[in-house]
Amino acid sequence: MNQINIPNESILPIVGGLFIFLFIFFSLCYVYMSICLLKIARKTNTGNAWFAWIPILDMLLALEIAKKPTWWIIWFFIPVANLVTYVLVWMGISKILRKPEWLGILMIISPLNLIVPGYLAFSRIDNTPQKPEIKIMNVSL
C-alpha cells in the first residue's frame, strides 16, 4: 500500500490555515445572517432589531418577527425539535413577508439556508391585498 508521509512540522501550518479559513467563513456567515435578520426586522417594524447581532437574542427576534410564542425558544435547544422549530419560524417569517411559506422548508438545505434569508431580506414586500378565501359549504338535506 502507498502511504503518504507528511512531515510533522508541516501539520501545524495546515491545521492552522484550515482553522483560520473556517473561522473567517463562519464569521462572514454570521455577519450575513445578522444583516438579513436585521433588515427583515426593520421591514416588519419589529422592535429591538439590534437583537440580530447577539446569539440567542437573535432567536427571540426571529420568533417575534414570525409571531410565534417566546417560550418556543426552548425548542431551539432540543435536538431534532430545533430543526422543526427552525423551519416553522422561517415559514412564519415568509408568511409575514407575503412570500411562499415553503421557503421555510428550504432552510434545512445547506446552501439554500444562506440564500433564503437574503431573498426575504432584500426583496420587496408584495403590498397587494390578499384575496379572501371563498369557502363553499355543502349543505344537503
C-alpha positions as CSV (number, residue, x, y, z in Angstrom):
1,M,0.0,0.0,0.0
2,N,1.1,3.5,-0.7
3,Q,1.4,5.7,2.3
4,I,1.8,9.5,2.2
5,N,4.3,10.6,4.7
6,I,3.7,14.2,5.8
7,P,6.4,15.6,8.0
8,N,5.3,16.6,11.5
9,E,6.4,20.1,11.1
10,S,4.0,20.7,8.2
11,I,0.9,19.6,10.1
12,L,0.6,22.7,12.3
13,P,0.5,25.2,9.4
14,I,-2.1,23.1,7.6
15,V,-4.3,22.8,10.6
16,G,-3.8,26.4,11.5
17,G,-4.6,27.5,8.0
18,L,-7.8,25.4,8.0
19,F,-8.8,26.8,11.3
20,I,-8.3,30.4,10.1
21,F,-10.3,29.7,6.9
22,L,-13.2,28.1,8.9
23,F,-13.2,31.0,11.4
24,I,-13.4,33.6,8.6
25,F,-16.0,31.6,6.7
26,F,-18.3,31.2,9.8
27,S,-17.8,34.8,10.8
28,L,-18.9,36.0,7.4
29,C,-21.9,33.7,7.5
30,Y,-22.8,35.1,11.0
31,V,-22.5,38.7,9.8
32,Y,-24.6,38.0,6.7
33,M,-27.4,36.2,8.6
34,S,-27.4,39.1,11.2
35,I,-27.7,41.7,8.4
36,C,-30.6,39.7,6.9
37,L,-32.4,39.3,10.2
38,L,-31.9,43.0,11.0
39,K,-33.3,44.0,7.6
40,I,-36.3,41.7,8.0
41,A,-36.9,43.1,11.4
42,R,-36.9,46.7,10.1
43,K,-39.1,45.6,7.2
44,T,-41.7,44.2,9.5
45,N,-41.4,47.1,12.0
46,T,-40.3,44.7,14.8
47,G,-38.7,46.4,17.8
48,N,-35.2,45.6,19.1
49,A,-33.8,44.8,15.6
50,W,-30.3,45.0,17.1
51,F,-31.1,41.6,18.7
52,A,-30.0,40.2,15.4
53,W,-26.3,40.7,16.3
54,I,-26.5,38.8,19.7
55,P,-26.6,35.0,19.9
56,I,-29.8,33.6,21.5
57,L,-31.4,37.1,21.3
58,D,-31.5,36.6,17.5
59,M,-33.7,33.6,18.0
60,L,-36.0,35.7,20.1
61,L,-36.1,38.3,17.4
62,A,-36.9,35.6,14.8
63,L,-39.7,34.3,17.0
64,E,-41.1,37.8,17.4
65,I,-41.0,38.5,13.6
66,A,-42.8,35.2,12.9
67,K,-45.4,36.0,15.6
68,K,-44.6,32.8,17.5
69,P,-44.7,32.4,21.3
70,T,-41.5,33.4,23.1
71,W,-41.4,30.1,25.0
72,W,-40.6,28.4,21.7
73,I,-37.0,29.3,22.3
74,I,-36.8,26.1,24.4
75,W,-37.3,24.1,21.2
76,F,-34.1,25.5,19.7
77,F,-32.1,23.7,22.3
78,I,-33.6,20.3,21.8
79,P,-32.0,18.1,19.1
80,V,-34.3,17.4,16.1
81,A,-37.1,19.6,17.6
82,N,-34.8,22.6,16.8
83,L,-34.9,21.7,13.1
84,V,-38.7,21.6,13.1
85,T,-38.9,24.8,15.0
86,Y,-36.3,26.5,12.7
87,V,-38.5,25.5,9.7
88,L,-41.7,26.7,11.4
89,V,-40.2,30.0,12.3
90,W,-38.8,30.7,8.9
91,M,-42.2,29.6,7.4
92,G,-43.8,32.2,9.7
93,I,-41.3,34.9,8.6
94,S,-42.0,34.1,5.0
95,K,-45.7,34.4,5.6
96,I,-45.4,37.7,7.3
97,L,-43.4,39.0,4.3
98,R,-46.0,37.6,2.0
99,K,-43.7,35.1,0.4
100,P,-44.4,31.4,-0.1
101,E,-44.3,29.5,3.2
102,W,-42.4,26.6,1.6
103,L,-39.3,28.8,1.7
104,G,-39.0,27.9,5.4
105,I,-38.5,24.3,4.4
106,L,-35.6,25.2,2.2
107,M,-33.8,26.5,5.4
108,I,-32.7,22.9,6.2
109,I,-30.8,22.5,2.9
110,S,-27.3,23.7,3.4
111,P,-26.5,26.1,0.6
112,L,-30.1,27.4,0.4
113,N,-30.1,28.4,4.1
114,L,-27.9,31.3,3.1
115,I,-29.9,32.2,0.0
116,V,-33.4,32.2,1.5
117,P,-32.8,34.9,4.3
118,G,-31.1,37.1,1.7
119,Y,-34.1,36.7,-0.6
120,L,-36.5,37.5,2.2
121,A,-34.4,40.4,3.5
122,F,-33.7,42.1,0.2
123,S,-36.8,41.5,-1.9
124,R,-39.9,43.8,-1.8
125,I,-43.0,43.0,0.2
126,D,-46.0,42.4,-2.0
127,N,-48.4,45.1,-0.8
128,T,-51.3,43.9,-2.9
129,P,-54.2,42.8,-0.6
130,Q,-54.5,39.1,-0.4
131,K,-57.6,37.6,-2.0
132,P,-60.2,36.5,0.6
133,E,-60.7,32.8,0.7
134,I,-64.1,31.6,-0.6
135,K,-65.4,28.8,1.4
136,I,-68.2,26.8,-0.1
137,M,-70.4,24.9,2.3
138,N,-72.2,21.9,1.1
139,V,-75.5,21.6,2.8
140,S,-77.6,18.7,1.9
141,L,-80.8,17.5,3.3
